[in-house]
């Protein structure tokens, strides 16, 4: 049986440095970088074959905060770096598949983020 910490540590170790600082679940108070990434899971099932949904949220400051215009170039670069590292990754323990992408505005931070959703499938429990 794998735990949430195990899953998050495994994903964290695979993420490229080009996506900025990486946080688990939330940033620290007062954090103000122009780009960063937040990783979380949607829970760990207790099924015989564990399949875990992972969100990798890549944040970038808006080009025009007052109008809410996202920096799609930075978001795209970050997303592609993550997808290139995680999609179709496999080892003796798990396989990772890319599922979807969605751009969401975080108005309070004057940022947008790309939510990348992956499915991690444990091969041998």
Secondary structure, DSSP 4 states (H G I P E B T S, - for coil): ---HHHHHHHHHHHS-GGG-EEEESSPPTT---SEEEEEEES----SSS-EEEEEEEEEEE-SBTTTTB--HHHHHHHHHHHHHHHTT-B-SSEEEEEEEEEEEEEGGGTEEEEEEEEEEEES--
